[in-house]
Amino acid sequence: MSPIVTVQDAVTAFADFMEPTDAELDAIEQEMPVILADIELLDTQIVTLDRSPTELDHQRIRRARRRALAARVALINRKSASMPGGAA
């Protein structure tokens, strides 16, 4: 019986001692407004799953969609503004 080394590598690749790098943490921090806007959108959609949505529910969902879209646009604009040469 031969040992399966690839499984061992896969298990230790995600060991507890592995922490995210500073660059990964910075990327998460930059994307946090988008993440929070998506969570808000999901929360508003979840509320209407077990009942028929009212006009107020539709307004809340539209507002949450606009916020999520605005957060994505802001993130893309920040990333394109920081690119060398002003590429957009």
Biopython code that builds the backbone (N, CA, C, O; Angstrom):
import numpy as np
from Bio.PDB.StructureBuilder import StructureBuilder

atoms = [
    (1, "MET", "N", (0.849, -1.170, 0.000)),
    (1, "MET", "CA", (0.000, 0.000, 0.000)),
    (1, "MET", "C", (0.896, 1.235, 0.000)),
    (1, "MET", "O", (1.763, 1.373, 0.863)),
    (2, "SER", "N", (0.693, 2.122, -0.955)),
    (2, "SER", "CA", (1.516, 3.322, -1.024)),
    (2, "SER", "C", (0.768, 4.496, -0.377)),
    (2, "SER", "O", (-0.453, 4.597, -0.493)),
    (3, "PRO", "N", (1.499, 5.370, 0.297)),
    (3, "PRO", "CA", (0.838, 6.526, 0.935)),
    (3, "PRO", "C", (0.367, 7.530, -0.125)),
    (3, "PRO", "O", (0.979, 7.680, -1.183)),
    (4, "ILE", "N", (-0.713, 8.194, 0.186)),
    (4, "ILE", "CA", (-1.257, 9.196, -0.729)),
    (4, "ILE", "C", (-0.761, 10.562, -0.243)),
    (4, "ILE", "O", (-1.343, 11.168, 0.657)),
    (5, "VAL", "N", (0.303, 11.020, -0.846)),
    (5, "VAL", "CA", (0.948, 12.254, -0.416)),
    (5, "VAL", "C", (0.104, 13.473, -0.775)),
    (5, "VAL", "O", (0.095, 14.452, -0.029)),
    (6, "THR", "N", (-0.602, 13.430, -1.899)),
    (6, "THR", "CA", (-1.373, 14.595, -2.320)),
    (6, "THR", "C", (-2.473, 14.925, -1.321)),
    (6, "THR", "O", (-2.800, 16.095, -1.123)),
    (7, "VAL", "N", (-3.045, 13.908, -0.694)),
    (7, "VAL", "CA", (-4.072, 14.165, 0.312)),
    (7, "VAL", "C", (-3.450, 14.864, 1.508)),
    (7, "VAL", "O", (-4.038, 15.795, 2.058)),
    (8, "GLN", "N", (-2.275, 14.427, 1.913)),
    (8, "GLN", "CA", (-1.597, 15.065, 3.030)),
    (8, "GLN", "C", (-1.306, 16.528, 2.713)),
    (8, "GLN", "O", (-1.492, 17.395, 3.567)),
    (9, "ASP", "N", (-0.851, 16.810, 1.489)),
    (9, "ASP", "CA", (-0.586, 18.187, 1.096)),
    (9, "ASP", "C", (-1.857, 19.022, 1.124)),
    (9, "ASP", "O", (-1.834, 20.173, 1.561)),
    (10, "ALA", "N", (-2.947, 18.461, 0.668)),
    (10, "ALA", "CA", (-4.205, 19.192, 0.649)),
    (10, "ALA", "C", (-4.699, 19.473, 2.065)),
    (10, "ALA", "O", (-5.257, 20.540, 2.323)),
    (11, "VAL", "N", (-4.502, 18.539, 2.974)),
    (11, "VAL", "CA", (-4.948, 18.726, 4.356)),
    (11, "VAL", "C", (-4.104, 19.785, 5.047)),
    (11, "VAL", "O", (-4.642, 20.649, 5.738)),
    (12, "THR", "N", (-2.799, 19.730, 4.871)),
    (12, "THR", "CA", (-1.935, 20.687, 5.555)),
    (12, "THR", "C", (-1.942, 22.055, 4.886)),
    (12, "THR", "O", (-1.492, 23.031, 5.485)),
    (13, "ALA", "N", (-2.440, 22.146, 3.666)),
    (13, "ALA", "CA", (-2.487, 23.447, 2.998)),
    (13, "ALA", "C", (-3.438, 24.400, 3.710)),
    (13, "ALA", "O", (-3.278, 25.617, 3.618)),
    (14, "PHE", "N", (-4.415, 23.867, 4.410)),
    (14, "PHE", "CA", (-5.388, 24.703, 5.112)),
    (14, "PHE", "C", (-5.312, 24.474, 6.613)),
    (14, "PHE", "O", (-6.341, 24.446, 7.288)),
    (15, "ALA", "N", (-4.130, 24.314, 7.132)),
    (15, "ALA", "CA", (-3.949, 24.081, 8.553)),
    (15, "ALA", "C", (-4.264, 25.348, 9.351)),
    (15, "ALA", "O", (-4.297, 26.449, 8.802)),
    (16, "ASP", "N", (-4.492, 25.173, 10.649)),
    (16, "ASP", "CA", (-4.870, 26.284, 11.518)),
    (16, "ASP", "C", (-3.809, 27.372, 11.590)),
    (16, "ASP", "O", (-4.143, 28.538, 11.802)),
    (17, "PHE", "N", (-2.560, 27.026, 11.420)),
    (17, "PHE", "CA", (-1.503, 28.016, 11.557)),
    (17, "PHE", "C", (-1.401, 28.941, 10.356)),
    (17, "PHE", "O", (-0.681, 29.938, 10.408)),
    (18, "MET", "N", (-2.100, 28.635, 9.291)),
    (18, "MET", "CA", (-2.073, 29.482, 8.094)),
    (18, "MET", "C", (-3.007, 30.673, 8.309)),
    (18, "MET", "O", (-4.186, 30.491, 8.610)),
    (19, "GLU", "N", (-2.498, 31.855, 8.160)),
    (19, "GLU", "CA", (-3.264, 33.086, 8.315)),
    (19, "GLU", "C", (-3.302, 33.816, 6.984)),
    (19, "GLU", "O", (-2.407, 33.641, 6.157)),
    (20, "PRO", "N", (-4.330, 34.635, 6.766)),
    (20, "PRO", "CA", (-4.351, 35.417, 5.529)),
    (20, "PRO", "C", (-3.225, 36.448, 5.531)),
    (20, "PRO", "O", (-2.831, 36.962, 6.578)),
    (21, "THR", "N", (-2.734, 36.729, 4.366)),
    (21, "THR", "CA", (-1.654, 37.704, 4.241)),
    (21, "THR", "C", (-2.225, 39.113, 4.387)),
    (21, "THR", "O", (-3.440, 39.305, 4.356)),
    (22, "ASP", "N", (-1.345, 40.088, 4.546)),
    (22, "ASP", "CA", (-1.786, 41.479, 4.641)),
    (22, "ASP", "C", (-2.478, 41.924, 3.357)),
    (22, "ASP", "O", (-3.444, 42.685, 3.402)),
    (23, "ALA", "N", (-1.989, 41.455, 2.221)),
    (23, "ALA", "CA", (-2.610, 41.810, 0.946)),
    (23, "ALA", "C", (-4.030, 41.250, 0.855)),
    (23, "ALA", "O", (-4.934, 41.924, 0.362)),
    (24, "GLU", "N", (-4.226, 40.022, 1.330)),
    (24, "GLU", "CA", (-5.564, 39.426, 1.318)),
    (24, "GLU", "C", (-6.502, 40.183, 2.255)),
    (24, "GLU", "O", (-7.662, 40.418, 1.919)),
    (25, "LEU", "N", (-6.006, 40.562, 3.418)),
    (25, "LEU", "CA", (-6.821, 41.322, 4.359)),
    (25, "LEU", "C", (-7.171, 42.696, 3.797)),
    (25, "LEU", "O", (-8.284, 43.181, 3.998)),
    (26, "ASP", "N", (-6.235, 43.326, 3.097)),
    (26, "ASP", "CA", (-6.506, 44.615, 2.465)),
    (26, "ASP", "C", (-7.563, 44.478, 1.371)),
    (26, "ASP", "O", (-8.432, 45.339, 1.231)),
    (27, "ALA", "N", (-7.489, 43.403, 0.604)),
    (27, "ALA", "CA", (-8.482, 43.174, -0.451)),
    (27, "ALA", "C", (-9.872, 42.971, 0.148)),
    (27, "ALA", "O", (-10.862, 43.476, -0.382)),
    (28, "ILE", "N", (-9.942, 42.240, 1.239)),
    (28, "ILE", "CA", (-11.228, 42.029, 1.909)),
    (28, "ILE", "C", (-11.756, 43.350, 2.436)),
    (28, "ILE", "O", (-12.949, 43.632, 2.322)),
    (29, "GLU", "N", (-10.885, 44.159, 3.009)),
    (29, "GLU", "CA", (-11.289, 45.460, 3.551)),
    (29, "GLU", "C", (-11.818, 46.366, 2.445)),
    (29, "GLU", "O", (-12.795, 47.084, 2.654)),
    (30, "GLN", "N", (-11.190, 46.344, 1.277)),
    (30, "GLN", "CA", (-11.664, 47.159, 0.158)),
    (30, "GLN", "C", (-13.019, 46.687, -0.351)),
    (30, "GLN", "O", (-13.839, 47.498, -0.783)),
    (31, "GLU", "N", (-13.257, 45.387, -0.303)),
    (31, "GLU", "CA", (-14.505, 44.828, -0.811)),
    (31, "GLU", "C", (-15.604, 44.769, 0.245)),
    (31, "GLU", "O", (-16.716, 44.339, -0.061)),
    (32, "MET", "N", (-15.326, 45.186, 1.472)),
    (32, "MET", "CA", (-16.308, 45.087, 2.547)),
    (32, "MET", "C", (-17.604, 45.850, 2.255)),
    (32, "MET", "O", (-18.671, 45.320, 2.567)),
    (33, "PRO", "N", (-17.586, 47.051, 1.680)),
    (33, "PRO", "CA", (-18.875, 47.702, 1.363)),
    (33, "PRO", "C", (-19.735, 46.875, 0.405)),
    (33, "PRO", "O", (-20.958, 46.840, 0.543)),
    (34, "VAL", "N", (-19.107, 46.213, -0.559)),
    (34, "VAL", "CA", (-19.853, 45.366, -1.494)),
    (34, "VAL", "C", (-20.425, 44.156, -0.756)),
    (34, "VAL", "O", (-21.574, 43.772, -0.978)),
    (35, "ILE", "N", (-19.631, 43.570, 0.107)),
    (35, "ILE", "CA", (-20.080, 42.408, 0.876)),
    (35, "ILE", "C", (-21.274, 42.780, 1.747)),
    (35, "ILE", "O", (-22.269, 42.056, 1.779)),
    (36, "LEU", "N", (-21.182, 43.904, 2.453)),
    (36, "LEU", "CA", (-22.267, 44.337, 3.334)),
    (36, "LEU", "C", (-23.521, 44.689, 2.546)),
    (36, "LEU", "O", (-24.630, 44.408, 2.999)),
    (37, "ALA", "N", (-23.365, 45.299, 1.377)),
    (37, "ALA", "CA", (-24.523, 45.619, 0.542)),
    (37, "ALA", "C", (-25.194, 44.339, 0.032)),
    (37, "ALA", "O", (-26.421, 44.265, -0.041)),
    (38, "ASP", "N", (-24.398, 43.345, -0.316)),
    (38, "ASP", "CA", (-24.962, 42.056, -0.754)),
    (38, "ASP", "C", (-25.705, 41.373, 0.392)),
    (38, "ASP", "O", (-26.758, 40.770, 0.181)),
    (39, "ILE", "N", (-25.161, 41.466, 1.594)),
    (39, "ILE", "CA", (-25.837, 40.877, 2.758)),
    (39, "ILE", "C", (-27.169, 41.567, 2.997)),
    (39, "ILE", "O", (-28.172, 40.913, 3.281)),
    (40, "GLU", "N", (-27.178, 42.891, 2.881)),
    (40, "GLU", "CA", (-28.427, 43.634, 3.053)),
    (40, "GLU", "C", (-29.456, 43.225, 1.999)),
    (40, "GLU", "O", (-30.635, 43.057, 2.311)),
    (41, "LEU", "N", (-29.011, 43.067, 0.757)),
    (41, "LEU", "CA", (-29.916, 42.631, -0.300)),
    (41, "LEU", "C", (-30.473, 41.241, -0.014)),
    (41, "LEU", "O", (-31.672, 41.006, -0.168)),
    (42, "LEU", "N", (-29.618, 40.333, 0.397)),
    (42, "LEU", "CA", (-30.088, 38.985, 0.738)),
    (42, "LEU", "C", (-31.071, 39.011, 1.902)),
    (42, "LEU", "O", (-32.069, 38.290, 1.889)),
    (43, "ASP", "N", (-30.796, 39.830, 2.902)),
    (43, "ASP", "CA", (-31.710, 39.934, 4.042)),
    (43, "ASP", "C", (-33.090, 40.415, 3.606)),
    (43, "ASP", "O", (-34.107, 39.896, 4.066)),
    (44, "THR", "N", (-33.123, 41.405, 2.721)),
    (44, "THR", "CA", (-34.423, 41.902, 2.267)),
    (44, "THR", "C", (-35.154, 40.863, 1.418)),
    (44, "THR", "O", (-36.382, 40.785, 1.452)),
    (45, "GLN", "N", (-34.405, 40.068, 0.658)),
    (45, "GLN", "CA", (-35.043, 39.030, -0.139)),
    (45, "GLN", "C", (-35.520, 37.866, 0.733)),
    (45, "GLN", "O", (-36.567, 37.278, 0.462)),
    (46, "ILE", "N", (-34.769, 37.537, 1.759)),
    (46, "ILE", "CA", (-35.139, 36.431, 2.645)),
    (46, "ILE", "C", (-36.440, 36.733, 3.375)),
    (46, "ILE", "O", (-37.251, 35.835, 3.603)),
    (47, "VAL", "N", (-36.642, 37.998, 3.741)),
    (47, "VAL", "CA", (-37.856, 38.382, 4.454)),
    (47, "VAL", "C", (-39.098, 38.031, 3.655)),
    (47, "VAL", "O", (-40.129, 37.692, 4.237)),
    (48, "THR", "N", (-39.021, 38.105, 2.345)),
    (48, "THR", "CA", (-40.200, 37.890, 1.510)),
    (48, "THR", "C", (-40.362, 36.442, 1.036)),
    (48, "THR", "O", (-41.275, 36.153, 0.262)),
    (49, "LEU", "N", (-39.507, 35.539, 1.480)),
    (49, "LEU", "CA", (-39.587, 34.162, 0.991)),
    (49, "LEU", "C", (-40.849, 33.435, 1.433)),
    (49, "LEU", "O", (-41.413, 32.657, 0.664)),
    (50, "ASP", "N", (-41.295, 33.673, 2.645)),
    (50, "ASP", "CA", (-42.412, 32.897, 3.168)),
    (50, "ASP", "C", (-43.747, 33.628, 3.092)),
    (50, "ASP", "O", (-44.739, 33.174, 3.663)),
    (51, "ARG", "N", (-43.775, 34.749, 2.395)),
    (51, "ARG", "CA", (-45.028, 35.469, 2.237)),
    (51, "ARG", "C", (-45.033, 36.209, 0.903)),
    (51, "ARG", "O", (-44.016, 36.314, 0.218)),
    (52, "SER", "N", (-46.172, 36.700, 0.573)),
    (52, "SER", "CA", (-46.300, 37.462, -0.662)),
    (52, "SER", "C", (-45.741, 38.867, -0.423)),
    (52, "SER", "O", (-46.176, 39.548, 0.505)),
    (53, "PRO", "N", (-44.791, 39.308, -1.237)),
    (53, "PRO", "CA", (-44.178, 40.620, -1.000)),
    (53, "PRO", "C", (-45.168, 41.766, -1.212)),
    (53, "PRO", "O", (-45.960, 41.761, -2.155)),
    (54, "THR", "N", (-45.104, 42.733, -0.321)),
    (54, "THR", "CA", (-45.932, 43.928, -0.432)),
    (54, "THR", "C", (-45.188, 44.965, -1.270)),
    (54, "THR", "O", (-44.040, 44.756, -1.662)),
    (55, "GLU", "N", (-45.855, 46.077, -1.538)),
    (55, "GLU", "CA", (-45.200, 47.161, -2.284)),
    (55, "GLU", "C", (-44.009, 47.700, -1.497)),
    (55, "GLU", "O", (-42.990, 48.064, -2.084)),
    (56, "LEU", "N", (-44.132, 47.753, -0.183)),
    (56, "LEU", "CA", (-43.019, 48.203, 0.654)),
    (56, "LEU", "C", (-41.833, 47.240, 0.548)),
    (56, "LEU", "O", (-40.679, 47.669, 0.516)),
    (57, "ASP", "N", (-42.122, 45.949, 0.495)),
    (57, "ASP", "CA", (-41.050, 44.956, 0.310)),
    (57, "ASP", "C", (-40.347, 45.158, -1.033)),
    (57, "ASP", "O", (-39.121, 45.089, -1.113)),
    (58, "HIS", "N", (-41.124, 45.406, -2.078)),
    (58, "HIS", "CA", (-40.531, 45.652, -3.398)),
    (58, "HIS", "C", (-39.639, 46.895, -3.369)),
    (58, "HIS", "O", (-38.567, 46.906, -3.974)),
    (59, "GLN", "N", (-40.077, 47.928, -2.674)),
    (59, "GLN", "CA", (-39.266, 49.138, -2.554)),
    (59, "GLN", "C", (-37.968, 48.852, -1.809)),
    (59, "GLN", "O", (-36.904, 49.324, -2.209)),
    (60, "ARG", "N", (-38.051, 48.083, -0.731)),
    (60, "ARG", "CA", (-36.845, 47.729, 0.034)),
    (60, "ARG", "C", (-35.858, 46.931, -0.819)),
    (60, "ARG", "O", (-34.650, 47.165, -0.770)),
    (61, "ILE", "N", (-36.385, 45.990, -1.597)),
    (61, "ILE", "CA", (-35.511, 45.179, -2.452)),
    (61, "ILE", "C", (-34.864, 46.047, -3.524)),
    (61, "ILE", "O", (-33.670, 45.916, -3.792)),
    (62, "ARG", "N", (-35.644, 46.931, -4.137)),
    (62, "ARG", "CA", (-35.068, 47.832, -5.155)),
    (62, "ARG", "C", (-33.989, 48.726, -4.552)),
    (62, "ARG", "O", (-32.935, 48.934, -5.154)),
    (63, "ARG", "N", (-34.263, 49.251, -3.359)),
    (63, "ARG", "CA", (-33.279, 50.098, -2.691)),
    (63, "ARG", "C", (-32.002, 49.321, -2.376)),
    (63, "ARG", "O", (-30.895, 49.826, -2.564)),
    (64, "ALA", "N", (-32.166, 48.095, -1.897)),
    (64, "ALA", "CA", (-31.000, 47.261, -1.573)),
    (64, "ALA", "C", (-30.217, 46.909, -2.841)),
    (64, "ALA", "O", (-28.986, 46.880, -2.819)),
    (65, "ARG", "N", (-30.925, 46.641, -3.948)),
    (65, "ARG", "CA", (-30.238, 46.376, -5.220)),
    (65, "ARG", "C", (-29.430, 47.582, -5.682)),
    (65, "ARG", "O", (-28.298, 47.447, -6.146)),
    (66, "ARG", "N", (-30.037, 48.776, -5.547)),
    (66, "ARG", "CA", (-29.314, 49.997, -5.944)),
    (66, "ARG", "C", (-28.079, 50.210, -5.081)),
    (66, "ARG", "O", (-27.030, 50.616, -5.582)),
    (67, "ARG", "N", (-28.198, 49.938, -3.784)),
    (67, "ARG", "CA", (-27.028, 50.084, -2.907)),
    (67, "ARG", "C", (-25.934, 49.087, -3.270)),
    (67, "ARG", "O", (-24.752, 49.432, -3.279)),
    (68, "ALA", "N", (-26.329, 47.855, -3.566)),
    (68, "ALA", "CA", (-25.339, 46.841, -3.945)),
    (68, "ALA", "C", (-24.652, 47.222, -5.254)),
    (68, "ALA", "O", (-23.438, 47.075, -5.388)),
    (69, "LEU", "N", (-25.422, 47.705, -6.203)),
    (69, "LEU", "CA", (-24.844, 48.129, -7.479)),
    (69, "LEU", "C", (-23.924, 49.332, -7.279)),
    (69, "LEU", "O", (-22.836, 49.385, -7.851)),
    (70, "ALA", "N", (-24.357, 50.292, -6.471)),
    (70, "ALA", "CA", (-23.530, 51.475, -6.209)),
    (70, "ALA", "C", (-22.224, 51.093, -5.522)),
    (70, "ALA", "O", (-21.175, 51.667, -5.811)),
    (71, "ALA", "N", (-22.289, 50.123, -4.611)),
    (71, "ALA", "CA", (-21.065, 49.675, -3.932)),
    (71, "ALA", "C", (-20.117, 49.010, -4.926)),
    (71, "ALA", "O", (-18.905, 49.212, -4.857)),
    (72, "ARG", "N", (-20.659, 48.220, -5.847)),
    (72, "ARG", "CA", (-19.813, 47.586, -6.866)),
    (72, "ARG", "C", (-19.177, 48.630, -7.786)),
    (72, "ARG", "O", (-17.993, 48.543, -8.112)),
    (73, "VAL", "N", (-19.971, 49.610, -8.199)),
    (73, "VAL", "CA", (-19.448, 50.666, -9.075)),
    (73, "VAL", "C", (-18.348, 51.438, -8.365)),
    (73, "VAL", "O", (-17.317, 51.740, -8.965)),
    (74, "ALA", "N", (-18.559, 51.762, -7.085)),
    (74, "ALA", "CA", (-17.548, 52.489, -6.320)),
    (74, "ALA", "C", (-16.265, 51.674, -6.206)),
    (74, "ALA", "O", (-15.170, 52.225, -6.312)),
    (75, "LEU", "N", (-16.393, 50.375, -5.993)),
    (75, "LEU", "CA", (-15.208, 49.520, -5.900)),
    (75, "LEU", "C", (-14.458, 49.483, -7.234)),
    (75, "LEU", "O", (-13.232, 49.591, -7.261)),
    (76, "ILE", "N", (-15.183, 49.333, -8.324)),
    (76, "ILE", "CA", (-14.540, 49.305, -9.643)),
    (76, "ILE", "C", (-13.867, 50.637, -9.938)),
    (76, "ILE", "O", (-12.763, 50.669, -10.480)),
    (77, "ASN", "N", (-14.529, 51.740, -9.582)),
    (77, "ASN", "CA", (-13.930, 53.050, -9.810)),
    (77, "ASN", "C", (-12.665, 53.245, -8.978)),
    (77, "ASN", "O", (-11.694, 53.831, -9.456)),
    (78, "ARG", "N", (-12.669, 52.757, -7.736)),
    (78, "ARG", "CA", (-11.467, 52.859, -6.898)),
    (78, "ARG", "C", (-10.334, 52.033, -7.483)),
    (78, "ARG", "O", (-9.182, 52.468, -7.496)),
    (79, "LYS", "N", (-10.658, 50.844, -7.967)),
    (79, "LYS", "CA", (-9.621, 49.983, -8.537)),
    (79, "LYS", "C", (-9.075, 50.570, -9.832)),
    (79, "LYS", "O", (-7.866, 50.535, -10.061)),
    (80, "SER", "N", (-9.952, 51.113, -10.687)),
    (80, "SER", "CA", (-9.470, 51.656, -11.948)),
    (80, "SER", "C", (-8.701, 52.958, -11.742)),
    (80, "SER", "O", (-7.795, 53.269, -12.514)),
    (81, "ALA", "N", (-9.051, 53.714, -10.715)),
    (81, "ALA", "CA", (-8.326, 54.959, -10.426)),
    (81, "ALA", "C", (-6.927, 54.658, -9.896)),
    (81, "ALA", "O", (-6.013, 55.464, -10.069)),
    (82, "SER", "N", (-6.754, 53.515, -9.258)),
    (82, "SER", "CA", (-5.459, 53.181, -8.698)),
    (82, "SER", "C", (-4.552, 52.445, -9.695)),
    (82, "SER", "O", (-3.394, 52.157, -9.390)),
    (83, "MET", "N", (-5.089, 52.141, -10.894)),
    (83, "MET", "CA", (-4.288, 51.449, -11.891)),
    (83, "MET", "C", (-3.291, 52.425, -12.527)),
    (83, "MET", "O", (-3.627, 53.584, -12.768)),
    (84, "PRO", "N", (-2.100, 51.971, -12.792)),
    (84, "PRO", "CA", (-1.123, 52.859, -13.428)),
    (84, "PRO", "C", (-1.549, 53.221, -14.846)),
    (84, "PRO", "O", (-2.077, 52.391, -15.586)),
    (85, "GLY", "N", (-1.311, 54.466, -15.202)),
    (85, "GLY", "CA", (-1.646, 54.920, -16.540)),
    (85, "GLY", "C", (-3.078, 55.372, -16.687)),
    (85, "GLY", "O", (-3.484, 55.788, -17.771)),
    (86, "GLY", "N", (-3.865, 55.299, -15.605)),
    (86, "GLY", "CA", (-5.245, 55.750, -15.655)),
    (86, "GLY", "C", (-6.146, 54.877, -16.497)),
    (86, "GLY", "O", (-7.156, 55.347, -17.021)),
    (87, "ALA", "N", (-5.794, 53.608, -16.636)),
    (87, "ALA", "CA", (-6.630, 52.702, -17.435)),
    (87, "ALA", "C", (-7.955, 52.494, -16.737)),
    (87, "ALA", "O", (-7.999, 52.299, -15.522)),
    (88, "ALA", "N", (-9.027, 52.534, -17.491)),
    (88, "ALA", "CA", (-10.352, 52.352, -16.905)),
    (88, "ALA", "C", (-11.104, 51.272, -17.637)),
    (88, "ALA", "O", (-12.246, 50.971, -17.290)),
]
sb = StructureBuilder()
sb.init_structure("model")
sb.init_model(0)
sb.init_chain("A")
sb.init_seg("    ")
for serial, (resi, resn, name, xyz) in enumerate(atoms, 1):
    if name == "N":
        sb.init_residue(resn, " ", resi, " ")
    sb.init_atom(name, np.array(xyz, "f"), 0.0, 1.0, " ", f" {name:<3s}", serial, name[0])
structure = sb.get_structure()
